[in-house]
């Protein structure tokens, strides 16, 4: 049984969101620590050495989650880079061994903010000026398919609702929206893939494989 998870994320806003979301997702008693980097390039550059370091000491009941944004890049190539880093470090990943893995690689499509658009009720609860009908409006029905940058679109939506005229404070918004999110109800496919991967670490409680 997994007792602790190390999260490697590309930026502090992801750290802020996960600090709120993980207690809603993880079984009681499971610990976690989040390590933010200075963007996706920084994370992917340092990932091989970081994973090799983990390989030398990580306990058998600990797991590692690597989370980065797609950022309009090639999702398959990004995932391949992440998987290769784990493989070269001698660590098993979920696709390679779904029953007993050490590293879970996940990508937010196209950015973390798509996960916020995946839970419009949470967005409205955090910022009541946002239209409750946003989820059915053209361009927002599929949160993972929002074009033009999801954080830019989130900033625009919030500014149109009367918030953050001077610019979106990403960490503050991540915390506020995540406080209201219900993980199981999120419409973002990439969030649900992330969630299912976390649940697979606890087969006795989740029934996932």
C-alpha positions, 0 to 999 in steps of 0.5 A: 500500500502506498503511504507517501507520494512525491509530486514534481510539478512545473510551477507554484500554481500547480503546487497551490492547486494540489495542496488543496485537491490532494486531501480530497483525493488521497486516503486518510493517512497518506502523506505527500510532498510537492516540489515545484519547478520553474516551468516545464522546461526546467522540470523536464531538464532536471527530471532525469537526475531527480529520478536517479536520485530517488532510485537510490533511496525511495522506500518501497511504499512511496510513489512519484507523480510527475505533472506538467502542462501540454502547453500546445506541445506534442503530448506524445513527445512530452509523455515519451520524454517523461517515460524515458527519464523514469526508465533510464533511472530504473523506475517503473511507470504505470503504462509499463507496469499497471499493477505495480508502478513507481512513477505516474506521468501525467499531462494537463491538457493543455494547461492546468487551468483547463482543470478549473474550466472542467468544474464550472460550479467551483469556478462560480463558487470562487468567483460568483460573477462568472456566468453559471452557463459558461460550461455550455457556451461555445468554446468552453464545452470541452475544457481540454479543447479550449484554444488560445491558452487556457490560463489566458482564457481564464484571465479573460473570463474572470476579468469580464466578470469584474475580477483581476483587472491588473492581471490574473494572480495564478497562485491565488486563483488556483487556491480559490477555485480548487477549494470548491472543486469536486474531483469526481465531477470534473469534466476535464478528461486529462484531470480524470486521467490524473485522478484515475492514476492516483486511485490506481495507487490504492487498489484495495480502496479504489478497485482500480488497476 
